[in-house]
Amino acid sequence: MPDIETAALSRQVQEVLAEALQVPLEQVVPDLHFGDLPQWDSMGHMEVMMFLEERFGVEITSETIAELISLPAICRHLGTRRHA
C-alpha cells in the first residue's frame, strides 16, 4: 500500500505548505516548486522548513534546506525519514 501512504504524505505536506505560506490549499499543487508562488521566497522557505520540522518531528539541516525546493522533493525526503 505504498501509494496510499505516498498520497497521504503528499496531502499532509500540501496542507503544511499552505499553512506556512498562508495561501489557499488549492494553490499548493502537487508539483509546486520554490518560487512558483510569490510567498515561497527565501523567507517563506525558512517558514516552510520550520513548519515541516514541527509537524513531522524531523530535523532539517542547512544542507537539506537547499534540496527541499519542491513539494515532490519534500515528500521524498520525509518518505525516506519515515522508513529509516
C-alpha positions in Angstrom: 0.0 0.0 0.0 2.9 2.5 -0.6 0.8 4.6 -3.0 -1.8 5.3 -0.3 1.0 6.3 2.1 2.6 8.5 -0.6 -0.7 10.2 -1.3 -1.4 10.8 2.4 2.0 12.2 2.9 1.7 14.4 -0.1 -1.6 15.8 1.2 -0.1 16.5 4.6 2.8 18.3 3.0 0.4 20.3 0.8 -1.5 21.3 4.0 1.7 22.3 5.8 2.9 24.4 2.8 -0.5 26.2 2.6 -0.4 27.0 6.3 3.3 28.1 6.3 2.9 30.2 3.2 -0.6 31.5 4.2 -2.2 30.6 0.8 -5.3 28.6 0.0 -4.8 24.9 -0.2 -5.8 24.9 -3.9 -2.7 27.0 -4.8 -0.4 24.2 -3.4 -0.4 21.9 -6.4 1.4 18.5 -6.3 4.4 19.7 -8.5 4.8 23.1 -6.7 8.4 24.4 -6.7 10.2 27.2 -4.8 9.4 30.5 -6.5 6.1 29.3 -8.1 4.2 31.4 -5.6 5.3 34.9 -4.6 5.0 33.7 -0.9 7.6 30.9 -1.4 10.6 33.2 -1.5 13.7 32.8 0.7 11.8 34.0 3.8 8.8 31.8 3.0 11.2 28.8 2.5 12.5 29.2 6.0 8.9 29.3 7.4 8.2 26.1 5.4 11.2 24.4 6.9 10.2 25.3 10.4 6.7 24.1 9.9 8.0 20.8 8.5 10.3 20.2 11.4 7.5 20.9 13.9 4.8 19.0 12.1 6.8 15.9 11.1 9.3 15.8 14.0 12.3 15.9 11.8 15.5 17.9 11.9 16.2 19.8 8.7 19.9 20.6 8.3 21.4 23.5 6.4 22.4 21.1 3.6 18.9 19.7 3.4 17.2 23.1 3.2 18.8 23.7 -0.2 17.5 20.4 -1.5 13.9 20.7 -0.3 12.8 23.2 -3.1 9.7 21.4 -4.3 6.7 19.5 -3.0 7.9 16.3 -4.5 11.4 16.7 -3.0 9.9 17.4 0.4 7.8 14.3 0.1 10.7 12.1 -1.0 12.8 13.4 2.0 10.1 12.8 4.5 9.2 9.4 3.0 12.8 8.2 3.5 12.8 9.5 7.0 9.7 7.5 7.9 11.2 4.3 6.6 14.7 4.8 8.0 
